[in-house]
Amino acid sequence: MRVLGVDPGLTRCGLGVVDGMPGRPLSLVAVDVVRTSAQDELGGRLLAIEAAIEQWLDRFAPDTVAVERVFSQHNVRTVMGTAQASGVATLVAARRGIPVVTHTPSEVKAAVSGSGRADKAQVAAMVTRLLRLDVRPSPADASDALALAICQVWRGSAQRRLQAAAAAAGRERR
Amino acid sequence: MRVLGVDPGLTRCGLGVVDGMPGRPLSLVAVDVVRTSAQDELGGRLLAIEAAIEQWLDRFAPDTVAVERVFSQHNVRTVMGTAQASGVATLVAARRGIPVVTHTPSEVKAAVSGSGRADKAQVAAMVTRLLRLDVRPSPADASDALALAICQVWRGSAQRRLQAAAAAAGRERR
């Protein structure tokens, strides 16, 4: 199973592709950060993010796209841009019929570190360990995108097993 | 000058096209509300909004797209959807090289009614009067989209005159 994780943002949008399945070692396919300048107009910035994600979907053909769920507890300006970047990622994936899932930051932290309140350094350390990398991915947006992809590899499989179990139980009851 | 006003939203996205120039009567070209179901997945909803706006740009060929500037003082879930819908509108216009401008709700209210604190009914009443309509556009998203377009017809022209005056003054000083 191959997942593209997207840590959405206008100034820095983290993209990370991970291959894996639960109980097996995970592997890093690609990681990068798309940057757009705050000096540029919003439309041009969203176009650049759209182009980058289109290119990644072409190159890496993920089964699923996992996007961080945006909350508005942060700075207002930042949150609007983050929501718009996440909208573009969702739109581009939906256009190709690729399933889009969202995870909250605390779900992602809990998945990779065991604690929903882990800090950035802890998440980066676990991403480095789980993907058996020599150096920590940086900046944090890159490491967060990989953590999202890992979270989806694990949680997505659990969800599919639960759905399968529920379907099987339904068949037995009938 | 022809402006497409977009009152962004996932459940209801208001679209209104107005022709006009300052000091001349305004005229309504088209108004509608794009609706998507909260039962549907986000990707599908954003695709539907993208398709509708593409279609309006094809049919009405506006000179400018005016999008309401989103604030996060409202309900968190709503604001995220609104930001994402506004991002899609901005992206679609930018893809065609059509200038995108934003106005805050209070700028729009002040432009059409003289008061930045006008209520929805007052805005709808003024839109009806300014466009010489027989009935008020409804729902509020439709009337808000038209108010945005009217605001841009007037403010955009003022901005262009100011820019021209500044450029002329610059030439004189040199």
Interface residues (C-beta under 8 A of the other chain):
Chain A: E41 L42 G43 G44 L46 L47 E50 V70 F71 S72 V76 V79 M80 A83 Q84 A85 S86 G87 V88 T90 L91 A93 A94 R95 V100
Chain B: E41 L42 G43 G44 L46 L47 E50 V70 F71 S72 V76 V79 M80 A83 Q84 A85 S86 G87 V88 T90 L91 A93 A94 R95 V100
